[in-house]
Amino acid sequence: MQLVGIKDSEKRFNQYPHEFSGGMRQRVMIAIALACRPSLLIADEPTTALDVTIQAQILELMKSMQQRLETSIILITHDFGVVAGMCDRVVVMKDGEIVETGTTLEIFENPQHPYTKKLLNALPRLDEKKKPKRPPHIKEGIDASIPLVQVNSLRQHFDSGKGELTKAVDDISFFIRPGETLGLVGESGSGKSTTGRAILRLNEPTAGDVLYQGIAVNRLSKDEMKTMRRHMQMIFQDPYSSLNPRFKVLDIIGQALDIHKLSSSKSERRKRVEELLDMVGLKPEHANRYPHEFSGGQRQRIGIARALAVEPDFIVCDEPLSALDVSIQTQIVDLLEDLQHRLGLTYLFIAHDLSMVKHISDRVAVMYAGKIVELAESEELYSNPLHPYTKSLLSAIPIPDPRVEANKKRYIPEEDNTVDRYNLQNAQLVEVSKGHWVAI
């Protein structure tokens, strides 16, 4: 346990898995694999579910273990950024067959197979400028002169037992314009998903206000909130667990139509469900299938169709890409952008994949320990990060280029003499340039 960087291992070895964070659990798994000092370690997607800072730590740990124990590693991954920084040679597989193999440089700089080229072209790169977005389409009936969603001094506290209070969201404020995508990023446990749930009142906020076109959502009655839910919807993180396995797709999507009385007959209900499936790139006959009959990407499309069923104006996208491989991620992002333009949607896009967030978002807010520490236009934030935490997040993201990865140095705030430690207890968001806010 000490070898894999678990502190206080003499105290922690007697704890259960639920008492460890995701990154620490992955370190325990590596310790189990190293227990018999193997000459070959098969690492099967070891960082898929981890945020970028923990991913960087795990990859550094694996490199260190490889050198100290002289272990060979087979790294199974869909993340080409990880491949660029970790691997000597690459094997590309499709449909159970090897379609290409070569050194890492050969694969990245001179790919031969169309599938390899497709994978590499699908990758959003942090060091590339984002493509210009189409002008936003503002939905009829929306007042474009005021924010669609305004969050004021939002707090979400939980009683963690023994009189201790967990401040999951601690006094945050921001707004989202009609037709805009606001990216919300940060590591696991920073409060991103809790913020999204509090905005939609899936959790009742402890304090603060959430305004939708000037209406205080958190002050509505139960019946008023039911009506408001037609305007505000959510795409959930895990397409495996967020769809009821006992329901057919027809009923998963149709349930929203039933609740809000949006169809007058079974035939009208079915027709609307088939329209929604077509809208998200699925077929009408898919309505008769169960969730387990679909791939992860298809299940996420079903989740998107369910969110669109009540014709909302605002959607919280809670880590909608985290369970998907890179080519499917690109398809889902393209779908979300197309739907935004066609239907005049506004998004809060929550994710820990900062590369993808850069390319879909107009502005990006960075969360740490329940607070927003930096907020700016997407291109500005990525080209000129000011807060130490933002710098450390961006430097931890692997770039899908072996030459860049070989020379890249991670920014670690503890090594910066100008930075003591993040002390956010009394931090204030201050505008340092037009639209660029930083916690001081």
N, C-alpha and C positions, 0 to 999 in steps of 0.2 A: 504493500500500500504506500509506503514511503517512496518507493521507486517510481510510482506513477503520480506522485505529487499530492497525495492526500495528507493534509496537515492533521496533527493530533491523532495519528492512526492508532496509537495505543488506547485511545478513548473511543474512537469511532468504529473499531473493528467489530464491536458488539451491537452496533445499531442495525436497524432494518432498512431495506432499500428506499422506502417512502420518506425516510429522514434525510435523504441525500438529494441534491439538485440533479438536473439532467446531465450536466457536465461531469459531476462527481460519480453518477451511476455509470457513465461511459468509462470513466477511469477504473472503476471496480471491474468492469467487464474486461478491460485490457489487462488488469492485474491477474484475473482468472486465466486468461489466455497465455500469460507469460509465466504462470506458476511452475510449469514443467520445463522452462527454458527451451521453447521449440526452435527449430532451425527454420521453420516456415510459419508465418502468421498470415491467415486469411482474414482481411479486414473488410467485412461486408457492410458497405454504406455506414461507416462508423460515425459520421458527422451529420447525417441527413436531418435529424430532428433538432440539431443544436443551432444556437445563434452564432453569429460570425466571430465574436470574441472567444467564446468557448471552443468553437471549431478550430480557431487558430492555435489555442492552447493544446488541444488534443493532437493536432497534426505535428506541432513542435515536439510533443511528448513521444509520438510514434517515431519521429526522426531520431530523437535521442536514444530511445530503446533499441532502434535498429543498429545504431553505431556502437552502443555499449554491449549489446548481447550478440552482435553479428548475426542478426535475424534477417532472413529474406521476407519480403511482404508482397502478397497479392492484394492490391487495393481495388475493391469493387465499388464503383461510384458512377453517378451521372453528372457530377460536377467537374467540368473541364478546368476550372480554376484550380481545384484541388489536384487534378492530374498534373497540371503545369508545374506546380510547386513541389510535388512529392515523387513523381515517377521517372524512371530511367527509360522504360519501354512501355508501349501502349498496345493493347489488343482491343479492337472495336467489334462488338457483337450485335447481330440483328437476327431476330427470329430463330434463335438457337444456333446460329452459325457464326464463325469468325469471318468478317468481311474485309478486315484490314489489320495489319500489324506493322510496327516499326518503332524507331526511337521516338521519344517524345517530341523532339525538334522536327523530325520528318513528318509526323502526324499533324502537327500544328502548322507547319510552314508549307507542306506540300501534300495535302491529303489527296488520295487517289479515288476512293470509293464515293459515289454520290451520297450515301447515307452519312459518311463521316463529314462531308462538306455541309450537309444539311444540319447536322448537330452543331458544328462550329459556327455556322451562320446564324443559328438560333440564339446564340449567347449574347446577352446585353453586356457591354463592357463599361466598367466604371470610368475608364480613362478615355472614353469616346463621348463626343457631344451628343445630346439627345436629339432625336428628330423633331422638327417643329410640329406641334399638334394643330389639328384643325380648329378653327374658331368655335367656341362653345355654342351649342344650340340651346337657348333658354326656352323652357317649356311654357306653353301658354297658361296664363293665370299666375305665373311666378313674378314677383316684384324684383327686378334685377338691381334695383337701387339699394337694397339692403341685403345683408348676408342671409343665405338660406338657413344656415345653422349657426347659432352663436352660443358658445360655452363660456360661462362666467363663474370664476372661482369654484370650479367643480371639485368636490371632495368625495372619496369613497373609502371609508374606513371599515375594517372588519375586526371583531373581537376574536383574537387568536387564543383565548383562554388564559387563566391565571392573571386576569386583569391587564393583559398586554393588548395593545392596539396596533394593528397593521394598517399603515397608511398607504393603501394600494394606489390611490390617486390623491394628490396632496396640493390642492389649490391651483388648478390649471385653468387658463383662459385662452381661447382662440376662436376664429370664425372660419366658415367655409362659404365661398361665394356660389351663387347659382351656376351650374355647368362646370364647376371646378373639381379637380381631384386633389385632395390634401393627403399626402403620405404621412403616416405616423410610424416611426421606427424606434428601435431600442432593443436591448437584449431581453431574454426571458425574465419575467418578474418585474419589468420596469413599469407595468401598469397600462400597457397599450390596449389589450383586449378588455380589461376592466373599464377603461374609458369608453370604448365602443358600446359595451353593454349598459353602462350608466346613461349614456346619451339616449339610448332607446328604452330606458327604464326596464330592462331585463333584470338589472339590479336597481333597487331604489337608492339614489344618491344620498350620501350623508348630509351634504350641504351644497350650496351653489345653485345656479340656474342653467337650464338648457332651453334656448329659444329656437323655435322653428318659425321663420318668417314673423318674428316678434311675439309669437305665442309661447308662454312658459309651459313647456311639455311636462316638467316635473310637478306642476300644480294642477294638472287636469284630473278630473274624476275618472273612475274606471270606464264608464261608457264613453266619455270624451276621448280617453286614451285609445279605446278600440277603434274609433274613427280616425285618430291620428296615425295609427299603424298602417293605414292605407298609403300614407305619404312617406313613411320611414321603415325600411326593411333591412335585413341582414343576410349576408352570405357567410355561412359558418366555415370554420377552419378545416374541419376534418370531414371529407366527403364520405368516409366509411361509417362514422358514428352519427352524423347529423341527419341521415335519412332513415326512417323507420323501416327495418328489414321485413316487417310483416305486411307492409302496404305495397301495392303496385304503384308505379310512377303516376298513373292516372289519378290515384287518390292522394299521393304525396303532394302533387301540385294542385289538384282539385279541392283539397281541404281548405286552402286559402280562399277560393272562390265561394265555398259553402259558408265559411265564417262571416264573410262580408256581403253575402247574398248578391253575388255578381253574375250568377247564371240562373235562368228561370226553369231550365229543364236539363235532363241528363244529356241530351244530344247537344245542347248549347254548351254545356260544361265540357263535354268531350272535345268539341270543336275548338274551344278556347285553349284547352290543354295541348292539343295537337299544334295549334298556332304557336304557342310558347316553345314547344319542343323544336319546331322548325326555326324559330328565332335564334335558338342557342346551338343550332347545327346538329340536331338529332332528328330521327325519323318518326312519323306518326305511329308506326307499329311498336315503337319503344314504350308507348303508354301502357301496354299490357305486361310489361316485364317488372321483375323485382330488382331492388338495388344490387344484389349480389351478382346479377347477370351483366353488370357493366364494369368497364375499366375505371380507374381512379379519375381520369380526365372527364369521362362521360358522366360519372356521378357528380362531379363538380358542376358540370353543365346543367344537370337536373336541379342542383341547389340554386343556381342562378335563375333558372326558369321559375322555380318556386318563389324566389324573391320578386320577380317581375310580374307575378300573377295579378297583383292588386294595383298595378300601374303606379309604382311609387315615384317620388321625385328624388329621394335621398336614400343611398344604400351604404351601410357599413360593411366593407369587405374585410373580414377578419382572417388574416393569413390564408387567403384562398388558394395560394400556390404551394404551400409548405409541403404537402404530401405528394407533389407531382414532379415528374422528371422535366428536364429543361425544355425539350421540344414541346411538351404539352403545356408547360408554363407559358411559353410564348403564344400558343394558340389561345389560351384563356385570357391573357392580357389583350391580345388583338380583338377578341370577342367583346371584352368589357369596354374597350375604347370605341368599338363600332356601335355598341348599344348606347353608350353615352352620347355619341353624336346623333344617332337616329332618334333617341327617345328623350334627349335633354336631361340626362341623369346627372346627379352630383354624388361624388364618392368621398368617403373617408376610407383610405386604403391602408390597412394595418399590415405590416410585414417586418421580418428581420432580414430579408434579402434586399440589401440596399441598392444593388445593381438594377434589379427590376423596378424598384420604387422610383429610382431616378427617371426612368424612361416613361413611366405612366403618370407621374405626379406633376402638377403645376407648382405647388409649394410643398415643402417637407418640414415636419416638426420632429425633433429628436427628444425622446423621453428617457429619463434616468431616475430611478428610485421614486417614482410617482410624480415627478415634476417634468415640465418641458424646459430643456436647457438651451435649445437653439431652434429657431424657426426662420426660414428664408425661402426665396425662390429656389426651385430645384437646382438649376445650373449654378447659381451663386453659392448654395450650401456645399455642393460637391467640389467646386473649384476653389472656394475660400472658406473652409471650416474654421470657426473661431474658438469654440469651446473644446477643452482638452478631451472630453468624452466623445464628441463628434469625431475629432481627429483619430482617436484610438479605434472607433468603430470602422471608419473608412479605411484605415491602414490594415485592418484585419481581413478585409475582403480579398480573396484570391483573384488575381487577374488571369484570364485564360491565355497566357503567353509565357512560355518557359523562360525567355530571355528577360522579360520584365520581372517575373517572380524570383529569378536568381539574384537580382540586384536590389530587390525591394526590402526596405527596413520597416519593421513595425514601430508605430509610435506608442510608447508606453508612458502614460502620464507620470508614474512614479520615478521615471528616469529623467524627467524634465525638471530642472532646478527651479523653474518659475512656477511649478505647480506643486502645492502641498498635497492636497486631497480634495475630492469634491465635498464641499460643505454646503449643502443646499438648504439647510434649515431656515435661513433668513435670505435666501437668494431671491433676487428680483430680475424679471425679464426686462432688459433695457434695449431700446432700438439704437444699434450702433451705426447703421446706415439704412436707407429707405427700404423698409420691409424686412430687414435682417435683424432679428432679435436674439439676444444671448443672455443666459443667466449669469449674473455677476454676484 
